[in-house]
Amino acid sequence: MVVSQINKIVTDASGPLQILCDIDFTVKASETVALVGASGSGKSTLLSILAGLDTPTSGEVKVLGTPLFELDEDARAAFRAKHMAFVFQSFQLLGSLTALENVMLPLELTGARHAREQAQALLEQVGLGERLNHYPKVLSGGEQQRVALARAFVMKPAILLADEPTGSLDHATGKAVMDLMLSLNQAQGTTLILVTHDEGISQLCQRRLRMHEGRLSEV
């Protein structure tokens, strides 16, 4: 991933506000990178732009050699579905589906064969082989996040974008989830970009980049 001169300016009643300023960095394949910084520093906005979910005011993001913002919205969505996966603080599981069905869903949407077998294998890998048919409401926060990890990795994405994935978990559970994410990441050779406010969690990644008032620096 190559990020070049990204700026993001929004306008409200008080006038223009610069959210991101001249962001430049490169992430190598299979690298793990943490974006750290205080709330409001621009981390989540930058992550949304890296995913093509938000558009910059100026600048470019190339993912696997493809300039994201030369694609229209539908083409970006198709590119995301093929090459990217996401893990969020709030898990984003579908409450009407079991753990197994949540993990099967992205496979079924792409018409993948043997979706049930693949989903079950990933859930067993994250330690939830006994919870396949449980709904999210009866799973703990740590278990829900492990389902979310299985759902993300079952598609074997080139890039995983994680936004505060341990933010709603206690420290011990968060550390266990993070260790699991990095283990899966290493096994699949996925590129990981992680937004976190937790300095301890960020140090588990190979590189750290700090956001401060919309600007980026290497830690």
Steps between C-alpha positions, in 0.01 A plus 500: 500500500634843400341811653591827329428855616161426656310806619149508641316829553142528621290814529257579777334815632833635623671449164751248359668253736803294396463145636803348321805687375750371241495134607773292333603144583547155350401163648676189369322171436452294820611791719318581826456872566333677794351848464505661843389838632249679716129503429427751225849482349369365169577126536156365412454752216830384351399134535171570320692661214744207481195275458345724237197550724570874519661717233787744556487864398825434317762228471501135403502153652631207298406154625663203326599744226142624446429874551187480719359838410520443127229238560136597537312413818368167371845395375657594835239289680579203275874552557448508877296181493774320310812627676415650841345400831403700807485456877322761713478587868125426496543155335232568234357148520148430376289415804259280305781269385697244698878524533536249217252684276674835564830354380338320206327816375788668308587167339139447392479853358790420268364158405790316662478122518506314830413816697381306806816291521730801459309704760499215750874444456574869574273504805674191633834671436396798716380269778125515437436148374253450786311824423417459132123515546491774764360843418706815575279600795614195700869544418740705710670806350821307446311216332314743273826658393645156425197432277571835330864397449393168348258682269778734389767236442274239338518703176884494508521877443815670377440785746328509839393837640421495872345798682550476879434122495579468873338829604191348664686211668682480832879503481557125532230411246622773266857369516376145426296624201795701372735201530248291307464765230879518453525120493235475227662793321838327497353167389323660201762765416240777527594867515357645823428867569373548854354814657539503877536741790665226708879546493558148631289345225673714236841370603400151386513626139818526294461876441323784675380820338372786718217735405500845660262773387464344156869447437688170493843415633701180551535396865 
